[in-house]
């Protein structure tokens, strides 16, 4: 297809519409129609190397009860230019030019206007050409792809997008009318950009759905078949660095209903699209600093290439879901151990896949996650043997999510079918091996759930009278890392560190 193609309103639909109305064969060009109003004013286009104000982030990320001091509006969202353009003539004879990347021209502008009205967050959007974009998240914290036809990008741009996300940037991809063609193209691009990570459905209790407004059910067209929000993501650490929406968001941001133009459109209604969008804006702002922290080199990871020592080695377990959730957190814990205790540690992380790597020399094994984890049969056998030899497994529920909690309980039942998790009481020596701990502070997300909670909440599995598996349903690793994780359910940083010291000390003495 040439870059300029003429589409005429009222032309025959390509495909067959059956008399039952239940089947309609569509092509990607059926999703190439205007889906919104023009923006209120001309957006500023960003060119490579152009100086822009830095993103003003709050010292403490926003909570729903807080108001942010109004800054001069910097650019938050860059709407990416891609694809072709065409002349479109409506049934009333109105002529306009449409573009793959800009079918809903005012989507980002209207979303940020709503953010300004409802959240007191003042930001703006700009159009971005990836051929001239620097790739620096400080210049453009969010890149937004929108469209209806197949999204295609050259390899060099895919490589740049990977570096951008790993450096702390965030990508949003919106199939603006629920087009399967755009969605499939986005998925293929992400497979190339992040071959080591799968696109995963974001769980309902994830901070993404609770930054500003709690969202658990939405109103989607009946053809979708459920009422769950269906955002998917690529994780970088515990941060969602890429968000993909297979159902349309942008039209709702612009208060436009896409089925007026595309009868088969699948989309969030205007109120739900707005709430999702406001949460996404707040997440991008609140997690920007964490993205920068995750992009820093993990210095103690260099130890993976060094020879083993007789000192304590922090071994972290790989699995099929998101496992390296808080890069830098274990390093901070080890530095605290070296500084404040008599524990001899090496800043060497031994990352192990129990299905293929030997656990023979491992004494302490750390397992973290924030998604559904399924262990292979070989991994189950290896961890069972590790525990039988006297090893200690510490499991950390990053961000305190239900999805990982269910996975932990299911997989541990496979490993130790005759053992049941039991609460570890305050009288247990785990809470006195180094620090005497009886009261702790939690993050605001936990405080809202249980305002009276002030004691550590650990569960354990016993073998031969000793607790060999320690499980925290609230996040510790985020506290070790020390960066803010808005809406994460975990321990406050100081108490997370004290609990971590006790866990390692207990593992070394039992």
C-alpha positions in Angstrom: 0.0 0.0 0.0 1.3 3.5 -0.9 1.7 6.1 1.8 -1.3 8.0 0.4 -4.5 5.9 0.0 -8.0 7.3 -0.6 -10.8 5.9 1.6 -14.4 6.9 0.8 -17.2 6.9 3.3 -20.0 4.5 2.5 -17.8 2.2 0.4 -18.4 -1.6 0.6 -16.9 -3.2 3.7 -14.1 -5.7 2.8 -15.3 -9.0 4.2 -18.6 -10.8 4.7 -21.3 -10.0 7.1 -23.4 -13.0 7.8 -27.2 -12.8 8.3 -26.9 -13.8 11.9 -24.7 -10.7 12.6 -22.3 -12.9 14.6 -19.4 -13.0 12.1 -17.7 -10.2 10.3 -14.4 -10.7 8.4 -12.4 -7.5 8.8 -9.2 -6.2 7.4 -6.8 -3.8 9.1 -8.0 -1.0 6.8 -11.4 -1.2 8.4 -9.7 0.2 11.5 -8.2 3.2 9.6 -10.8 5.8 10.3 -10.9 9.1 12.2 -11.7 8.4 15.9 -11.8 11.7 17.6 -11.7 15.5 17.4 -8.7 17.6 16.5 -6.6 18.9 19.5 -7.5 22.2 21.0 -4.1 23.7 20.1 -1.1 22.8 18.1 1.2 20.4 20.1 4.8 21.1 20.2 7.0 18.6 18.3 10.2 17.5 20.0 13.4 17.2 17.9 16.5 15.3 18.9 18.8 17.1 21.2 16.2 19.8 22.0 16.3 21.0 25.6 13.2 20.5 27.7 12.5 21.1 31.3 13.1 18.0 33.5 10.1 16.1 34.8 9.2 17.5 38.2 8.6 14.5 40.5 7.4 14.8 44.0 9.9 13.9 46.7 7.4 11.5 48.0 5.2 10.0 45.2 1.6 11.0 45.2 -1.0 9.3 47.4 -4.7 9.7 46.8 -5.0 12.0 49.8 -2.2 14.3 48.8 -2.1 17.3 46.5 0.9 18.2 44.5 2.3 21.7 44.1 1.5 22.9 40.7 4.6 23.1 38.5 5.3 24.7 35.2 3.9 22.2 32.7 6.8 20.0 31.3 6.3 17.3 28.7 5.2 14.0 30.0 3.9 12.0 27.0 5.4 11.8 23.6 3.0 10.6 20.9 5.0 8.6 18.5 4.7 9.2 14.7 4.5 6.0 12.7 2.8 4.5 9.7 1.1 6.1 6.7 -1.3 9.0 6.1 -4.3 9.1 3.8 -7.1 11.3 2.6 -10.5 10.4 4.2 -13.8 11.6 2.8 -16.9 11.2 5.1 -20.4 10.5 3.9 -21.2 14.2 4.2 -18.4 15.0 1.9 -16.1 16.3 4.6 -12.4 15.8 3.6 -9.6 15.3 6.1 -6.2 13.7 6.3 -5.7 10.8 8.8 -2.6 9.1 10.0 -2.0 5.7 11.5 -0.4 7.2 14.6 -3.0 9.9 15.1 -6.5 8.5 14.6 -7.6 10.1 17.9 -5.6 13.3 17.6 -6.6 14.8 21.0 -6.4 11.7 23.2 -3.2 12.5 25.1 -4.0 16.2 25.3 -7.4 15.5 26.8 -6.1 12.9 29.2 -3.5 15.4 30.6 -6.2 18.1 30.8 -8.2 15.7 32.9 -5.1 15.0 35.0 -4.8 18.7 35.6 -8.4 19.1 36.6 -8.7 16.0 38.8 -5.2 15.4 40.1 -3.6 18.8 40.0 -0.9 17.4 37.7 0.1 19.8 35.0 1.8 18.2 32.1 1.7 18.4 28.3 2.2 16.1 25.4 4.2 16.4 22.2 4.5 14.5 18.9 7.7 12.5 18.6 9.6 11.2 15.6 11.8 8.2 16.7 14.3 9.0 14.0 15.3 12.2 15.8 14.4 11.3 19.4 17.4 11.0 21.7 16.0 8.0 23.6 16.5 9.8 26.9 13.6 9.3 29.4 14.5 12.6 31.0 13.5 14.3 27.8 10.3 12.3 27.3 9.2 10.0 30.3 6.4 8.3 28.4 6.2 7.2 24.7 2.7 6.6 23.5 1.8 4.4 20.4 -1.8 4.5 19.2 -3.4 3.0 16.1 -5.7 0.6 14.4 -3.5 -1.0 11.7 -0.5 -3.2 12.2 2.3 -1.4 14.1 5.6 -1.9 12.3 8.9 -0.4 13.3 12.5 -0.8 11.9 14.9 -2.8 13.9 17.0 0.2 14.9 14.0 1.8 16.5 13.1 -1.4 18.4 16.6 -1.5 19.8 16.3 2.1 20.9 13.0 1.4 22.6 14.5 -1.4 24.6 17.3 0.9 25.8 14.8 3.6 26.6 12.7 1.4 28.8 15.7 -0.2 30.6 16.9 3.4 31.3 13.7 4.2 33.1 11.3 5.3 30.3 7.8 4.0 30.0 5.9 2.9 26.8 2.1 2.9 26.4 0.5 1.1 23.4 -3.2 1.6 22.8 -5.2 -0.3 20.2 -7.5 2.6 19.9 -10.5 0.8 18.6 -9.6 -2.7 19.9 -8.0 -3.6 16.6 -6.4 -7.1 16.6 -4.0 -6.0 13.9 -2.5 -3.2 16.0 -2.3 -5.4 19.0 -0.6 -8.3 17.1 2.0 -5.8 15.7 2.7 -4.4 19.2 3.2 -7.9 20.6 5.6 -8.8 17.9 7.6 -5.7 18.4 7.8 -6.3 22.2 9.0 -9.9 21.6 11.9 -8.5 19.6 12.6 -5.8 22.1 12.3 -8.0 25.2 13.0 -11.6 24.3 13.7 -12.5 27.9 10.4 -11.2 29.3 6.8 -12.1 28.4 3.9 -9.8 28.1 1.8 -10.4 31.2 -1.7 -9.4 32.3 -1.4 -6.8 35.1 -3.1 -8.3 38.2 -6.1 -6.5 39.6 -4.4 -5.6 42.9 -1.4 -4.1 41.1 -0.6 -0.4 41.9 -1.4 0.4 38.3 -5.1 0.0 39.1 -5.0 1.8 42.5 -2.7 4.8 42.1 -5.6 7.3 42.3 -8.8 5.4 42.0 -9.4 1.8 42.9 -10.5 0.0 39.8 -11.6 -3.7 39.8 -14.4 -3.9 37.3 -15.0 -2.1 34.0 -17.8 -1.8 31.4 -16.5 -3.4 28.2 -18.6 -4.4 25.1 -20.3 -7.8 25.5 -18.1 -9.3 22.8 -15.1 -9.1 25.2 -16.8 -11.6 27.6 -15.6 -10.2 30.9 -15.5 -7.1 33.1 -11.9 -7.2 34.2 -9.5 -4.4 33.0 -7.2 -6.1 30.6 -3.9 -4.1 30.6 -0.8 -6.1 29.9 2.7 -5.2 30.8 6.4 -5.8 30.4 8.2 -5.7 33.8 11.6 -4.1 34.5 12.3 -5.2 38.0 9.0 -4.7 39.8 8.2 -1.7 37.6 5.9 -2.0 34.6 8.0 -0.4 31.9 5.5 -1.2 29.0 1.7 -1.1 29.1 -0.4 -2.5 26.3 -4.1 -2.1 26.0 -5.8 -4.4 23.5 -9.1 -2.5 24.0 -9.3 1.2 23.1 -8.4 3.9 25.7 -7.6 7.0 23.7 -11.2 7.6 22.4 -12.5 7.6 25.9 -9.8 10.0 27.0 -11.2 12.3 24.3 -14.8 11.7 25.3 -15.5 10.0 21.9 -17.2 6.6 21.2 -15.4 4.7 18.5 -18.4 2.5 17.5 -19.8 5.5 15.7 -17.0 5.1 13.2 -16.2 1.4 13.6 -19.0 -0.9 14.5 -16.8 -3.7 15.7 -14.8 -1.5 18.0 -13.8 -2.9 21.4 -13.1 -0.2 23.9 -13.4 1.1 27.5 -16.3 3.4 28.0 -15.4 7.1 28.8 -15.5 6.9 32.6 -13.4 3.7 32.8 -10.9 4.9 30.1 -10.5 8.1 32.1 -9.9 6.3 35.4 -7.4 3.9 33.8 -5.6 6.8 32.1 -5.4 8.9 35.3 -3.9 5.9 37.1 -1.4 5.4 34.3 -0.4 9.1 34.4 0.1 8.9 38.2 2.0 5.6 37.9 4.3 7.1 35.3 5.1 10.0 37.6 5.3 8.0 40.8 7.5 5.3 39.4 9.8 7.5 37.4 12.5 7.7 40.1 12.3 3.9 40.6 12.9 3.5 36.9 16.0 5.5 37.2 17.2 3.4 40.2 16.6 0.2 38.3 18.6 1.4 35.4 21.7 1.9 37.5 24.4 -0.8 37.2 23.9 -3.5 39.9 27.5 -3.5 41.2 27.3 -6.6 43.3 26.0 -8.5 40.3 29.6 -8.3 39.0 30.4 -11.0 41.6 28.6 -13.6 39.5 31.8 -13.9 37.5 34.1 -14.2 40.5 35.2 -17.4 42.3 33.2 -18.5 45.3 34.5 -17.6 48.8 33.8 -18.9 52.3 31.8 -15.8 53.1 28.0 -15.6 53.1 26.7 -15.6 49.5 23.3 -14.2 48.7 21.7 -16.7 46.3 18.7 -15.6 44.3 16.4 -18.0 42.6 15.3 -17.6 39.0 11.8 -18.7 37.9 9.5 -18.4 34.9 7.8 -15.1 36.0 9.3 -11.8 37.2 12.1 -12.8 39.6 14.6 -10.0 39.7 12.1 -7.6 41.2 14.3 -5.1 43.2 17.7 -4.8 41.6 20.0 -3.2 44.2 18.0 -4.2 47.2 20.0 -7.3 48.1 23.2 -5.3 47.7 22.0 -2.7 50.2 21.1 -5.5 52.6 24.6 -7.0 52.3 26.2 -3.7 52.9 24.2 -3.3 56.1 25.2 -6.7 57.2 28.8 -6.0 56.6 28.7 -2.6 58.4 26.5 -3.4 61.4 27.0 -7.1 62.2 29.8 -9.7 62.5 28.4 -11.6 59.5 31.2 -12.0 56.9 29.6 -11.4 53.5 30.8 -11.1 49.9 29.1 -8.8 47.5 28.5 -11.7 45.2 25.1 -12.6 44.1 24.7 -16.2 43.0 21.7 -16.3 40.7 20.5 -19.9 40.3 18.0 -21.7 38.3 17.3 -24.8 40.5 16.2 -26.8 37.4 19.7 -26.6 35.9 22.1 -25.2 38.5 23.4 -27.1 41.5 22.3 -25.9 45.0 24.9 -28.0 46.8 26.9 -25.1 48.0 24.0 -22.8 48.7 23.0 -22.1 52.3 20.5 -19.3 51.8 18.1 -18.9 48.9 16.1 -15.8 48.1 12.9 -16.1 46.0 11.0 -12.9 45.1 8.2 -12.2 42.6 5.2 -10.2 41.7 3.4 -12.4 39.2 2.2 -16.0 38.7 5.2 -18.3 39.2 5.1 -22.0 38.1 8.2 -24.2 38.9 9.3 -27.0 36.8 9.3 -30.5 38.2 13.1 -30.4 38.2 13.1 -27.2 40.2 10.6 -28.6 42.7 12.9 -31.6 43.3 16.0 -29.4 43.6 14.4 -27.0 46.2 13.0 -30.0 48.2 16.6 -31.4 48.3 18.0 -28.0 49.3 15.6 -27.7 52.2 16.3 -31.3 53.3 20.0 -30.6 53.5 19.3 -27.7 55.9 19.1 -24.8 53.6 16.9 -21.8 54.3 14.5 -20.4 51.7 13.2 -16.9 52.1 10.3 -15.9 49.9 9.5 -12.2 49.4 6.2 -11.1 47.9 7.2 -8.0 46.0 4.6 -5.3 46.3 2.4 -7.7 48.3 0.3 -8.9 45.4 -2.4 -11.7 45.6 -1.2 -13.3 42.3 2.2 -14.1 43.7 0.8 -15.1 47.1 -1.4 -17.8 45.5 1.5 -19.0 43.4 3.8 -19.3 46.5 1.2 -21.4 48.4 0.5 -23.6 45.4 4.2 -24.2 44.5 5.3 -24.8 48.1 2.6 -27.4 48.5 4.3 -29.2 45.5 7.7 -29.0 47.2 6.6 -29.9 50.7 3.1 -31.5 50.4 3.0 -32.5 54.1 3.9 -29.1 55.5 1.5 -26.2 56.0 2.3 -22.5 56.4 2.0 -21.3 60.0 2.4 -17.9 61.5 5.8 -17.2 63.0 5.0 -15.7 66.4 6.9 -12.9 68.0 8.5 -15.3 70.5 10.4 -17.0 67.7 14.1 -16.3 67.7 13.8 -15.1 64.1 12.7 -11.8 65.6 15.7 -11.6 68.0 18.7 -13.1 66.3 20.2 -9.7 65.9 17.6 -7.0 66.4 14.8 -7.4 68.9 11.7 -6.7 66.8 8.2 -6.6 68.1 6.7 -3.6 66.3 7.2 -2.4 62.7 6.0 0.3 60.4 4.3 -0.5 57.1 3.8 1.4 53.8 0.6 3.5 53.4 -1.0 0.9 51.2 -0.9 -1.6 54.1 -1.9 1.0 56.6 -5.1 1.6 54.7 -5.9 -2.1 54.7 -5.2 -2.6 58.4 -4.6 0.6 60.3 -3.9 -1.3 63.6 -1.3 -3.6 62.1 2.1 -3.0 63.8 3.8 -6.4 64.1 5.8 -8.4 61.5 3.7 -10.8 59.5 5.8 -13.8 58.6 4.8 -17.4 57.9 7.0 -20.5 57.9 7.3 -24.1 57.1 9.2 -26.4 59.5 11.5 -29.3 58.8 13.1 -31.2 61.7 12.0 -28.6 64.2 13.6 -25.6 62.4 11.8 -23.1 60.2 13.3 -23.8 56.8 11.0 -21.7 54.7 10.2 -18.1 55.7 7.5 -16.2 53.8 6.7 -12.6 53.9 3.4 -11.7 52.2 4.4 -8.0 52.4 7.3 -6.6 50.5 10.8 -6.4 52.0 13.0 -6.0 48.9 11.5 -2.6 48.1 12.5 -1.4 51.5 16.0 -2.8 51.1 16.3 -0.9 47.8 15.2 2.3 49.6 13.3 3.9 46.7 9.6 4.7 46.8 7.2 2.1 45.5 3.8 4.0 45.4 0.8 1.8 46.4 3.1 -1.2 47.2 2.1 -3.2 50.2 5.3 -3.7 52.2 7.4 -2.7 55.2 8.8 0.7 55.7 12.5 0.9 54.6 14.1 0.9 58.1 12.1 -2.0 59.4 12.5 -3.9 56.1 16.3 -3.7 56.6 16.2 -4.8 60.2 14.0 -7.8 59.3 16.4 -8.7 56.5 19.4 -8.7 58.8 17.5 -11.0 61.2 16.5 -13.4 58.4 20.1 -13.7 57.1 21.5 -14.1 60.6 18.9 -16.8 61.4 19.8 -18.6 58.1 23.5 -18.7 59.0 22.9 -20.0 62.5 20.4 -22.7 61.8 
